[in-house]
Amino acid sequence: MNKEEHILLLFPHPDDETFSAAGTIMMHKREHGTKVTVASLTSGEMGRNWGNPPVANRETLPFIRQKELQNACDIMGVDELLHLGYRDKTLEFEDGQTLASHLRKVILDVDPSLVITFYPGLSIHPDHDATGAAVVEAMRKIPESKRPKLHTKAITANAVEEIGDADIVYDIGNLLMERKLQAIDAHESQMQEVSAITKQKIAEGDEDTEAWIRYEEFWIYEV
């Protein structure tokens, strides 16, 4: 694992950062003391789940999810959390250049050595793909001398077929797996059922489920 001075995670919804890179950023912090900033483009206010029993309703959900994200970031040791104020499930309709210009400013203000986001076109959700595409365009707007590295998450079933094997695979180990599961649990309104099923399958020895949590894969994106 190369040393990074500062990592910026740019993701559209609360919980994207946890599933995508919780173990990775915790490894960076443990091994190198890396500073970590998480920037969430939306508050996930259009999420379908409100908890069971409900911990939110449609009016309170954005505030609940912001708090859940803060709790997850605390577990992961994140140093800085930014809310960028976009509306959930509308990022694909934002003007791409305007969004990219905003994200360029965020990147320059944070001044990371590494940015992590979704791989555009291979990330399932329209908000995921729109975020990845805007980050790539934002990076193109930054002079090469000031441009951080870009690592991306591709999560479609055909990702390897489309772009080859991941360039980076981190085994986060048992201890950080437990902390990652705690961070997932922090997203209570959305993740109760997913977390319970995941933990049960891991306890039963389901190797695919364990690998989904334990191994974090990234593709290096050359801008």
N, C-alpha and C positions, 0 to 999 in steps of 0.2 A: 504494500500500500504506500503510494507516494505521499509525501507530506503536503498538505494544503494549509495555507494560512487562514482562509476564510471560504466557506461553502455557502452558496445561496441556492435554496430549493424554491423553484417557481412552479406552483401547481394550482389548478383551478379550484379544487374543493378541499375543505377540511377532511382529513383521513388519507388523501392521495399521498401526501408526504410520508405518512407512517407506513403504509403498505409498500411504498416504493423504495424507501431509503432509510428507515429507522435504524437498522443495524449498521448500515454504512456510516452514517454520521456519528453514531455512538462509538464505532471503532476509531474513526478519525479523532474524536475528542479524547478517547482513552489513550491512544498511541501518540498523538501529536499535539493535543490541546487545541485543536482547530476551532476557530470561531464559526458558529453556524447561525445563519439567518433563514427563516422560513417566510415566504411571501405567498399568501393565499389570495387568489384573484377574486373569489366569491366567498360568501358565508355558507354556501350549500343550502340556501333557504328553500329550494325546491325538492329537497330530499324526501323520499317516500315514507320513511320510518320515523316514528315519534317515540319509540321506546315501548317496552312491554313489562310492567304497566307504563302508560305514556308519561314521558318526562317533559314533553313539549307539545305545542299545537302549531298551526300554520303561522300564527302571529309571532310566537316566541321562538320558533325553531332557529332563525338566524343567530339570535343572541345565545341560545343554548349551544349551538355548534361552534360559535366563537370561543365560548368558555371551554368546551370539550377540546378544541384545538390547543388552547393554552395549557390545559392539563396534560395533553399528550406531549406537547413541547417541553413541559417541565420534566416529564419522565425521561425524555430523550436528551435532556441537557441543552436544549436550544437556547441561544443567547438573545435572539431578537426575533420578534414576530410582527409581521406587517400584514395589514388587511387592505387590499387594493380597491375594494368598493364596487366591483362589477356584479352584475346580476346573474345568478345561477341559471344555467341552461340557455344563455343568450350569447355566449362568447363567439359562437360561429357567425352571429349577425353583426358583430362589431366591425367597424372599418379596420381592415388588417394593418394598414400603415399607421393609423392613429394608435392602435393598441401596441404595435411594435415600438413606436416612439415613446410611449409611456413606459414600457418595460425596459427600453434602452436607458431611460433616466433612472429607473429603479436599480438596474445593474450598475450604472456608473456611480450612483450614490452609495450603494453597498460596497462596491469595489471588491468583489470576490476574486479568488484565484480559480474557482470552479463553480459552474452553474449546473444544476441537475433539473431536468424537466422531462416531459413526455416526448417520444419520438413522433413527429407529425405524420398522420396517416396510418399509424400502426398502434393506436391507443384506445380503440373501441368507442369511446364516448365523444360526441362532437366538441364538447368543452375541452376535453383532453387534447384532441387534435388541433383545435384552434389555439390553445395555449402553446403547444409545442411549435406550431408554425410561427406564431408571433415572437417567441423567444429566438428562434433561428433568424428571423428577419431583424430583430433587435440587435443580435450579435453582428449581423452584417453591417449595421449602421455604426458600429464601434470601430475605431481604427485598430488595425491588427496589433499595434504596439500596446494597446490598452485592453485588448479582448481576452477575457478569461477562457479557460477550457470549457467545453460543453459535453456533458454526459447525459444520455437520454434513456428512458424506459420505453421499450416496445412490449406491448402486452397482448396483441392479437395472436390467435392460434397459428397464423401463417407467418409470424415475424421472422423466424429463422429461415424459412423458405424464401422470403422476400429480401432480406438483408444479411443473411448469414448468422453464424453463431455470435453471441455476445462477446465484446472485446474484453470485458471485465466481469468476473464472477467472484463475489465475496461470500465466503462461508462465515457467518457471523457467530457460530458456536452456540452452545447450550445456554450460557448465561445471558447473552444478548438476545437470544430467542425469547427467553422469559420476559425480559424487559420490553421487547418489541410487542409481545402479546399484551403486556400491561398497557402499553401506549395505544394499542388497538382497542382495548377495553375502555380507555378514556373517551373514545368516540361512542358513548353509550347509546345515544338516540338511534344511531345507524347500525351499530355493529354487534348488538347483543346476540342475535341468532348466529351470525357468521362466526363470532368468537367462540361461542359454545360448541358449535359443530367442529370448528377447527381444532380446538383443544381435545375434544372427544376422539377425533380421528388420529391425532398425534399420539394420544394415550393408547390407542388401539394398535399403534405401529404402522399407520398408513404412511408409506414413504413419500408418496407424491405430495401429500398435504404438508408433511414436515419440510420437504424440499422447498415448497412454495413460500414458507416463512423463513427458512434458514439461509437460502441462497439468493442473493440479490444481484441481478444481472443488469449491465449497462452497455450501451453502444456509444462509442465515441463518435460525435458528430463533427465533421470537418466543415466549417462555414466557408 
